[in-house]
Amino acid sequence: MMNKLLTDKPWWGVALVAASLAFLPFVVGAAAGPAWVRVLDFALLYVLLSLGLNIVVGYAGLLDLGYVAFYAVGAYLYALLSSPHLTQNFPAIAAMFPDGLHGPIWLLLPAGAVLAGVFGILLGAPTLRLRGDYLAIVTLGFGEIIRIFMNNLHRPVNITNGAQGITQIDGIHLGPVALDRSLDLFGFAIPSLNLYYYLFLALVLLIIVVSVRLEDSRIGRAWVAIREDEIAAKACGINTRNIKLAAFAMGASFGGVAGGLFAGFQQFVSPESFQLIDSIMILAMVVLGGMGHIPGVILGSLLLTLLPEFFRYAATPVQQWIFGQVLIDPETLRMLLFGLTLVVVMLYRPAGLWPEKRRSRELEQKRGEVA
Amino acid sequence: MSVLLEARAIGKRFGGVQALKDVSLTINAGEIYGLIGPNGAGKTTFFNVLTGLYSRDGGDVLFNGQPLQLGNPSAVAAAGIARTFQNIRLFANMTALENVMVGRHVCTRSGLLGAMFRTKQNRQEEAAIQRRAEELLRYVGIAHRANDLARNLSYGDQRRLEIARALATEPKLLALDEPAAGMNATETAELRKLIVGLRDDGLTVLLIEHDVKLVMGLCDRLAVLDYGEKIAEDVPEVVQKNPKVIEAYLGGAHE
């Protein structure tokens, strides 16, 4: 599909999209300030996360409410292996690494993906027989367990530094280029936020290609088959245990990559960042955009990260313009409008904003039967 | 004639109901074997035990000389038994072609890494899967609906699609659970032609059917179940005259 997307379009169309993606952070930075470039960076991280959850929820149909746990695993792995925290607390480690721990990104991101994948299997294995609501409850518990572990693993041995989180994490370095400082390229300064934008964008593109390829493969079809009818899938010779575990592991590994990027970008992690509401937000992105449909999921995650920010900035001036004063606190109004948007979208586009063609056809048909 | 499947003393109990009581039967390679009986006789239960969907309480099955891993549907499918369902179970939101491609799962190997890197081997396998799936759609006569969603096919075409999906696993034994249920006379006649064609192409067919006329005309041999027990097993002409069978279908004269 992706290959078709590229080959069906004229070369200048592709070039136009590429150019606008490349200039976007500069345009946004100039027009709206660096805070919005930061929002853009986070939006890309959420695209990564929702594409990962899309594998579990969208393709395999396994409702996962603890997805943020894998994000946390990736983030803490990166944090521990590229901050002074471990060397300060463990003399043995300090002796092994006299210069301190500074894990390179090309090692930490794959390691984060693998470790998160292992955690995905740990979550998947005991839940293989569960579906729907029951699975949602267990995964919710799993997400909370991971967060609570992060919160409490500072006694008796200080591994995660508890609720205070891990600070002084190295920014991401790509060879000689440090992404946490602005880069001077032929006298033209590229701000740090824009550098991160390019890195995240590159990984988003990579993950899109992986997703598209998986969707259109033997394993991808088996995922959808399990979603559609598990008994029939078994009768077709699909080992549902292994295939479900593959979905959990694959989805989790995307989350692990996003987590590593998050830790390097923020240079600070704490259990605060990995709460149930974050899992729910990622799930909302997948459902709102269109489960199982990659462009829909990307749209959903962009909207759900950008909309609340937009409301936050717009709330004060709009109220002043209408009422002459600020009646409702922007922070409150923001969540109110956000919730309203979600309800409206789900009412009028129950299959998501940009659903897969075959799924939308199904829903239209059902509506027709009722009417 | 060689024996393909030998079921020995299969037992299955649901709470207080003995659904199957020591059912033994033998299916020869290359025949159409019928399994009939009144409603609730245990036909579908036997099917579900045989294909691994239900666990059994006793007995075992030799398939192609090997003991069958009962209780594990995907192992049964891999061993070479494919089935269809009484109430059609297709992957409703996948296209007809994709449904059959899923059936190829058990005969193919590609994993996650192969798919991610689109290795040469992976691309060749994908192409082969699609080729074979198209072939099978042509074989059952619904190639023109390949890109339609399974849910949008007509009832008869859905039955055919389910058979094509089962054939995609390259089975030695094809087990059909009431394939003619809900079909009109024309559709039944076409189905009959399809089943005979399958046998002529070397496949062994196990058929559960309500339509006694269809079974009697089609099967080489058949077994009759009543209250979870096998009461007869022979060629149709003999079974038809068996007094126990007549009693089971028409009710006894006593009391």
Interface residues (C-beta under 8 A of the other chain):
Chain A: V210 R213 L214 S217 R218 I219 G220 R221 A222 V224 A225 E228 D229 I231 A232 A233 K234 A235 C236 G237 I238 N239 T240 A246 M250 R358 R359 R361 E362 Q365
Chain B: T51 G52 L53 P73 S74 A77 A78 A82 R83 F85 R89 L90 F91 A92 N93 M94 T95 E98 M101 V102 G103 R104 H105 V106 T108 S110 G111 L112 G114 A115 M116 R118 N122 E125 E126 I129 L149 R151 R165 A166 A168 T169
